[in-house]
Amino acid sequence: MGAYGRYELEYVRTDHNGTKIYHDNNCPHCAGYGSLEKWAYTGKVCFECGGTGLRPNPKVVKIYTDEHRAKLDAKKAERDAKRLAENPPPSQDELLARARETVLNVWESQGFNRDGSGFIHSGDTYPNRDAIYEGGGRWCRFMKAYIAPRPIDGLRGVKITTTNAEALCNQQGYIDIDKAFDLRGIL
Ligand SMILES: [Zn+2]
């Protein structure tokens, strides 16, 4: 039974399951060597152990018998199965519903209604920006216009065009830049 470093594992005891307990005393930084030639540029002595090569507290290493290991594996499999039964993974339908919900939230955050409908407010929006924002309008930098969930009437110099998230957004729900640029040309 070899350790990864300079010092061999130190046998401590064997418990009632036959598990052998060892101490690994190697400093984790220098693997027990205390100083290494490759550190010549920064000072050869290990800063972690000060050159002793030893850990301040030994690391406990347990070596199980095959029999006890099999028991532990069986217990773990039992725990995993229980956890899975108590907390089953979401169904395909549920995953699709969640994905749809995410898209609707993205639409909403961009000024659309959850059914995808929306109203583009273009033209002289700057002097009307507060009223548009209060009406739920959200700025789309690709169209240089606002999208709002309903038409906001009575704004001077603002043109309102009906739109649809299905047509304007990508699959994730975000506005598609190319579609937005195309639309911007005809607003
Ligand atoms: Zn060290």
py3Dmol code that shows the C-alpha trace and the ligand (Angstrom):
import py3Dmol

protein = """\
ATOM      1  CA  MET A   1       0.000   0.000   0.000  1.00  0.00           C
ATOM      2  CA  GLY A   2       1.857   3.094  -1.218  1.00  0.00           C
ATOM      3  CA  ALA A   3       1.115   6.748  -0.520  1.00  0.00           C
ATOM      4  CA  TYR A   4       1.366   9.316  -3.282  1.00  0.00           C
ATOM      5  CA  GLY A   5       4.252  11.101  -1.619  1.00  0.00           C
ATOM      6  CA  ARG A   6       7.570  10.561   0.034  1.00  0.00           C
ATOM      7  CA  TYR A   7       6.238   9.002   3.236  1.00  0.00           C
ATOM      8  CA  GLU A   8       4.440   5.665   3.213  1.00  0.00           C
ATOM      9  CA  LEU A   9       0.979   5.489   4.764  1.00  0.00           C
ATOM     10  CA  GLU A  10       1.259   4.941   8.502  1.00  0.00           C
ATOM     11  CA  TYR A  11      -0.872   2.096   9.843  1.00  0.00           C
ATOM     12  CA  VAL A  12      -3.062   3.176  12.776  1.00  0.00           C
ATOM     13  CA  ARG A  13      -5.606   0.438  13.521  1.00  0.00           C
ATOM     14  CA  THR A  14      -8.181  -2.000  12.142  1.00  0.00           C
ATOM     15  CA  ASP A  15     -11.834  -1.521  13.130  1.00  0.00           C
ATOM     16  CA  HIS A  16     -14.466  -4.234  13.734  1.00  0.00           C
ATOM     17  CA  ASN A  17     -15.489  -4.247  10.031  1.00  0.00           C
ATOM     18  CA  GLY A  18     -11.931  -5.055   9.054  1.00  0.00           C
ATOM     19  CA  THR A  19     -11.406  -1.514   7.782  1.00  0.00           C
ATOM     20  CA  LYS A  20      -7.750  -0.582   8.044  1.00  0.00           C
ATOM     21  CA  ILE A  21      -7.114   2.998   9.070  1.00  0.00           C
ATOM     22  CA  TYR A  22      -3.929   4.730   8.005  1.00  0.00           C
ATOM     23  CA  HIS A  23      -2.499   8.194   8.300  1.00  0.00           C
ATOM     24  CA  ASP A  24      -1.160  10.002   5.278  1.00  0.00           C
ATOM     25  CA  ASN A  25       1.425  12.403   6.688  1.00  0.00           C
ATOM     26  CA  ASN A  26       2.666  13.891   3.426  1.00  0.00           C
ATOM     27  CA  CYS A  27       2.422  17.649   3.100  1.00  0.00           C
ATOM     28  CA  PRO A  28      -0.125  18.184   0.305  1.00  0.00           C
ATOM     29  CA  HIS A  29       1.931  20.944  -1.269  1.00  0.00           C
ATOM     30  CA  CYS A  30       5.328  19.279  -1.584  1.00  0.00           C
ATOM     31  CA  ALA A  31       4.162  15.638  -1.259  1.00  0.00           C
ATOM     32  CA  GLY A  32       6.492  15.162   1.682  1.00  0.00           C
ATOM     33  CA  TYR A  33       9.710  16.343   0.059  1.00  0.00           C
ATOM     34  CA  GLY A  34       9.972  19.655   1.953  1.00  0.00           C
ATOM     35  CA  SER A  35      11.754  21.355  -0.911  1.00  0.00           C
ATOM     36  CA  LEU A  36      11.772  20.844  -4.618  1.00  0.00           C
ATOM     37  CA  GLU A  37      14.303  21.784  -7.277  1.00  0.00           C
ATOM     38  CA  LYS A  38      11.573  23.110  -9.524  1.00  0.00           C
ATOM     39  CA  TRP A  39      10.871  25.849  -6.971  1.00  0.00           C
ATOM     40  CA  ALA A  40      14.454  27.148  -7.277  1.00  0.00           C
ATOM     41  CA  TYR A  41      13.251  30.539  -8.550  1.00  0.00           C
ATOM     42  CA  THR A  42      10.894  31.222  -5.671  1.00  0.00           C
ATOM     43  CA  GLY A  43      12.873  29.563  -2.867  1.00  0.00           C
ATOM     44  CA  LYS A  44      13.187  25.819  -2.684  1.00  0.00           C
ATOM     45  CA  VAL A  45      11.677  25.314   0.767  1.00  0.00           C
ATOM     46  CA  CYS A  46       7.961  24.484   0.890  1.00  0.00           C
ATOM     47  CA  PHE A  47       5.963  27.344   2.483  1.00  0.00           C
ATOM     48  CA  GLU A  48       3.201  24.952   3.538  1.00  0.00           C
ATOM     49  CA  CYS A  49       5.241  22.739   5.868  1.00  0.00           C
ATOM     50  CA  GLY A  50       8.368  24.852   6.260  1.00  0.00           C
ATOM     51  CA  GLY A  51      10.487  22.042   4.840  1.00  0.00           C
ATOM     52  CA  THR A  52       9.483  19.191   7.165  1.00  0.00           C
ATOM     53  CA  GLY A  53       7.376  17.550   4.429  1.00  0.00           C
ATOM     54  CA  LEU A  54       4.705  16.738   7.013  1.00  0.00           C
ATOM     55  CA  ARG A  55       1.049  17.708   7.266  1.00  0.00           C
ATOM     56  CA  PRO A  56       0.139  19.585  10.463  1.00  0.00           C
ATOM     57  CA  ASN A  57      -2.653  17.012  10.949  1.00  0.00           C
ATOM     58  CA  PRO A  58      -2.436  13.639   9.243  1.00  0.00           C
ATOM     59  CA  LYS A  59      -5.110  12.791   6.711  1.00  0.00           C
ATOM     60  CA  VAL A  60      -7.118   9.674   7.588  1.00  0.00           C
ATOM     61  CA  VAL A  61      -7.135   7.039   4.849  1.00  0.00           C
ATOM     62  CA  LYS A  62      -9.532   4.094   5.159  1.00  0.00           C
ATOM     63  CA  ILE A  63      -8.991   0.836   3.301  1.00  0.00           C
ATOM     64  CA  TYR A  64     -12.110  -1.337   3.325  1.00  0.00           C
ATOM     65  CA  THR A  65     -12.304  -5.096   2.987  1.00  0.00           C
ATOM     66  CA  ASP A  66     -14.058  -6.214  -0.210  1.00  0.00           C
ATOM     67  CA  GLU A  67     -16.931  -7.494   1.897  1.00  0.00           C
ATOM     68  CA  HIS A  68     -17.406  -4.252   3.795  1.00  0.00           C
ATOM     69  CA  ARG A  69     -16.999  -2.204   0.611  1.00  0.00           C
ATOM     70  CA  ALA A  70     -19.810  -4.242  -0.987  1.00  0.00           C
ATOM     71  CA  LYS A  71     -22.034  -3.501   2.039  1.00  0.00           C
ATOM     72  CA  LEU A  72     -21.306   0.218   1.842  1.00  0.00           C
ATOM     73  CA  ASP A  73     -22.032   0.236  -1.913  1.00  0.00           C
ATOM     74  CA  ALA A  74     -25.335  -1.573  -1.344  1.00  0.00           C
ATOM     75  CA  LYS A  75     -26.331   0.958   1.326  1.00  0.00           C
ATOM     76  CA  LYS A  76     -25.492   3.832  -0.959  1.00  0.00           C
ATOM     77  CA  ALA A  77     -27.526   2.300  -3.807  1.00  0.00           C
ATOM     78  CA  GLU A  78     -30.442   1.961  -1.378  1.00  0.00           C
ATOM     79  CA  ARG A  79     -30.159   5.617  -0.330  1.00  0.00           C
ATOM     80  CA  ASP A  80     -29.952   6.761  -3.965  1.00  0.00           C
ATOM     81  CA  ALA A  81     -33.036   4.728  -4.912  1.00  0.00           C
ATOM     82  CA  LYS A  82     -34.965   6.157  -1.954  1.00  0.00           C
ATOM     83  CA  ARG A  83     -33.965   9.695  -2.862  1.00  0.00           C
ATOM     84  CA  LEU A  84     -35.045   9.144  -6.465  1.00  0.00           C
ATOM     85  CA  ALA A  85     -38.407   7.698  -5.368  1.00  0.00           C
ATOM     86  CA  GLU A  86     -39.045  10.641  -3.020  1.00  0.00           C
ATOM     87  CA  ASN A  87     -37.913  13.186  -5.558  1.00  0.00           C
ATOM     88  CA  PRO A  88     -38.593  11.882  -9.059  1.00  0.00           C
ATOM     89  CA  PRO A  89     -37.122  13.823 -11.996  1.00  0.00           C
ATOM     90  CA  PRO A  90     -39.590  16.066 -13.861  1.00  0.00           C
ATOM     91  CA  SER A  91     -41.542  14.513 -16.714  1.00  0.00           C
ATOM     92  CA  GLN A  92     -41.019  15.560 -20.324  1.00  0.00           C
ATOM     93  CA  ASP A  93     -44.328  17.455 -20.196  1.00  0.00           C
ATOM     94  CA  GLU A  94     -43.258  19.282 -17.071  1.00  0.00           C
ATOM     95  CA  LEU A  95     -39.915  20.213 -18.632  1.00  0.00           C
ATOM     96  CA  LEU A  96     -41.692  21.540 -21.735  1.00  0.00           C
ATOM     97  CA  ALA A  97     -44.120  23.517 -19.577  1.00  0.00           C
ATOM     98  CA  ARG A  98     -41.223  25.043 -17.654  1.00  0.00           C
ATOM     99  CA  ALA A  99     -39.408  25.946 -20.872  1.00  0.00           C
ATOM    100  CA  ARG A 100     -42.612  27.557 -22.193  1.00  0.00           C
ATOM    101  CA  GLU A 101     -42.999  29.494 -18.949  1.00  0.00           C
ATOM    102  CA  THR A 102     -39.448  30.797 -19.312  1.00  0.00           C
ATOM    103  CA  VAL A 103     -40.160  31.986 -22.863  1.00  0.00           C
ATOM    104  CA  LEU A 104     -43.354  33.761 -21.752  1.00  0.00           C
ATOM    105  CA  ASN A 105     -41.423  35.494 -18.980  1.00  0.00           C
ATOM    106  CA  VAL A 106     -38.822  36.646 -21.495  1.00  0.00           C
ATOM    107  CA  TRP A 107     -41.565  37.967 -23.790  1.00  0.00           C
ATOM    108  CA  GLU A 108     -43.106  39.833 -20.888  1.00  0.00           C
ATOM    109  CA  SER A 109     -39.771  41.364 -19.891  1.00  0.00           C
ATOM    110  CA  GLN A 110     -39.498  42.771 -23.430  1.00  0.00           C
ATOM    111  CA  GLY A 111     -42.949  44.380 -23.382  1.00  0.00           C
ATOM    112  CA  PHE A 112     -45.089  41.659 -24.973  1.00  0.00           C
ATOM    113  CA  ASN A 113     -48.201  40.112 -23.465  1.00  0.00           C
ATOM    114  CA  ARG A 114     -47.988  36.479 -22.401  1.00  0.00           C
ATOM    115  CA  ASP A 115     -50.081  35.516 -25.435  1.00  0.00           C
ATOM    116  CA  GLY A 116     -47.349  37.041 -27.605  1.00  0.00           C
ATOM    117  CA  SER A 117     -49.268  40.115 -28.711  1.00  0.00           C
ATOM    118  CA  GLY A 118     -47.631  43.509 -28.480  1.00  0.00           C
ATOM    119  CA  PHE A 119     -47.647  47.013 -29.887  1.00  0.00           C
ATOM    120  CA  ILE A 120     -44.611  48.718 -31.348  1.00  0.00           C
ATOM    121  CA  HIS A 121     -44.373  52.387 -30.500  1.00  0.00           C
ATOM    122  CA  SER A 122     -42.037  54.092 -32.953  1.00  0.00           C
ATOM    123  CA  GLY A 123     -41.320  57.583 -34.184  1.00  0.00           C
ATOM    124  CA  ASP A 124     -41.091  60.488 -31.775  1.00  0.00           C
ATOM    125  CA  THR A 125     -40.796  58.295 -28.683  1.00  0.00           C
ATOM    126  CA  TYR A 126     -38.160  60.233 -26.765  1.00  0.00           C
ATOM    127  CA  PRO A 127     -40.416  63.046 -25.461  1.00  0.00           C
ATOM    128  CA  ASN A 128     -43.049  60.394 -24.652  1.00  0.00           C
ATOM    129  CA  ARG A 129     -40.705  57.881 -23.041  1.00  0.00           C
ATOM    130  CA  ASP A 130     -42.101  58.219 -19.499  1.00  0.00           C
ATOM    131  CA  ALA A 131     -45.698  57.644 -20.593  1.00  0.00           C
ATOM    132  CA  ILE A 132     -44.654  54.669 -22.737  1.00  0.00           C
ATOM    133  CA  TYR A 133     -42.649  53.121 -19.926  1.00  0.00           C
ATOM    134  CA  GLU A 134     -45.511  53.596 -17.474  1.00  0.00           C
ATOM    135  CA  GLY A 135     -47.770  51.860 -20.001  1.00  0.00           C
ATOM    136  CA  GLY A 136     -45.509  48.811 -19.860  1.00  0.00           C
ATOM    137  CA  GLY A 137     -43.399  49.742 -22.877  1.00  0.00           C
ATOM    138  CA  ARG A 138     -39.882  48.334 -23.099  1.00  0.00           C
ATOM    139  CA  TRP A 139     -37.158  49.752 -25.336  1.00  0.00           C
ATOM    140  CA  CYS A 140     -35.875  47.543 -28.141  1.00  0.00           C
ATOM    141  CA  ARG A 141     -32.493  48.842 -29.222  1.00  0.00           C
ATOM    142  CA  PHE A 142     -32.532  46.844 -32.476  1.00  0.00           C
ATOM    143  CA  MET A 143     -35.783  48.437 -33.674  1.00  0.00           C
ATOM    144  CA  LYS A 144     -35.112  51.741 -31.928  1.00  0.00           C
ATOM    145  CA  ALA A 145     -38.701  51.578 -30.756  1.00  0.00           C
ATOM    146  CA  TYR A 146     -40.735  50.477 -27.745  1.00  0.00           C
ATOM    147  CA  ILE A 147     -42.813  47.332 -27.441  1.00  0.00           C
ATOM    148  CA  ALA A 148     -45.800  47.666 -25.115  1.00  0.00           C
ATOM    149  CA  PRO A 149     -48.508  45.195 -24.072  1.00  0.00           C
ATOM    150  CA  ARG A 150     -51.248  47.612 -25.142  1.00  0.00           C
ATOM    151  CA  PRO A 151     -51.499  50.655 -27.388  1.00  0.00           C
ATOM    152  CA  ILE A 152     -50.785  53.863 -25.532  1.00  0.00           C
ATOM    153  CA  ASP A 153     -53.049  56.490 -27.032  1.00  0.00           C
ATOM    154  CA  GLY A 154     -52.696  60.219 -27.235  1.00  0.00           C
ATOM    155  CA  LEU A 155     -48.937  60.406 -27.795  1.00  0.00           C
ATOM    156  CA  ARG A 156     -47.960  63.051 -30.310  1.00  0.00           C
ATOM    157  CA  GLY A 157     -45.742  61.820 -33.151  1.00  0.00           C
ATOM    158  CA  VAL A 158     -45.792  58.155 -32.047  1.00  0.00           C
ATOM    159  CA  LYS A 159     -46.853  55.496 -34.516  1.00  0.00           C
ATOM    160  CA  ILE A 160     -48.328  52.270 -33.152  1.00  0.00           C
ATOM    161  CA  THR A 161     -47.910  49.005 -35.055  1.00  0.00           C
ATOM    162  CA  THR A 162     -49.354  45.660 -33.959  1.00  0.00           C
ATOM    163  CA  THR A 163     -46.733  42.954 -33.527  1.00  0.00           C
ATOM    164  CA  ASN A 164     -46.313  39.398 -32.344  1.00  0.00           C
ATOM    165  CA  ALA A 165     -43.584  37.739 -30.288  1.00  0.00           C
ATOM    166  CA  GLU A 166     -43.905  34.507 -32.282  1.00  0.00           C
ATOM    167  CA  ALA A 167     -42.866  36.399 -35.395  1.00  0.00           C
ATOM    168  CA  LEU A 168     -40.276  38.672 -33.852  1.00  0.00           C
ATOM    169  CA  CYS A 169     -38.505  36.493 -31.267  1.00  0.00           C
ATOM    170  CA  ASN A 170     -36.224  33.495 -31.379  1.00  0.00           C
ATOM    171  CA  GLN A 171     -36.984  30.151 -29.712  1.00  0.00           C
ATOM    172  CA  GLN A 172     -35.689  31.356 -26.353  1.00  0.00           C
ATOM    173  CA  GLY A 173     -38.093  34.294 -26.517  1.00  0.00           C
ATOM    174  CA  TYR A 174     -35.537  37.009 -27.178  1.00  0.00           C
ATOM    175  CA  ILE A 175     -35.987  39.453 -30.003  1.00  0.00           C
ATOM    176  CA  ASP A 176     -34.243  38.232 -33.147  1.00  0.00           C
ATOM    177  CA  ILE A 177     -31.841  40.933 -34.341  1.00  0.00           C
ATOM    178  CA  ASP A 178     -32.339  40.274 -38.074  1.00  0.00           C
ATOM    179  CA  LYS A 179     -36.120  40.283 -37.796  1.00  0.00           C
ATOM    180  CA  ALA A 180     -35.967  43.454 -35.711  1.00  0.00           C
ATOM    181  CA  PHE A 181     -33.756  45.194 -38.292  1.00  0.00           C
ATOM    182  CA  ASP A 182     -36.114  44.128 -41.109  1.00  0.00           C
ATOM    183  CA  LEU A 183     -39.099  45.432 -39.215  1.00  0.00           C
ATOM    184  CA  ARG A 184     -37.335  48.675 -38.335  1.00  0.00           C
ATOM    185  CA  GLY A 185     -37.098  49.462 -42.069  1.00  0.00           C
ATOM    186  CA  ILE A 186     -40.869  49.436 -42.517  1.00  0.00           C
ATOM    187  CA  LEU A 187     -41.988  51.094 -39.282  1.00  0.00           C
TER     188      LEU A 187
END
"""
ligand_1 = """\
1
ZN
Zn 5.477 20.862 2.190
"""
view = py3Dmol.view(width=600, height=400)
view.addModel(protein, "pdb")
view.setStyle({"model": 0}, {"cartoon": {"style": "trace"}})
view.addModel(ligand_1, "xyz")
view.setStyle({"model": 1}, {"stick": {}})
view.zoomTo()
view.show()
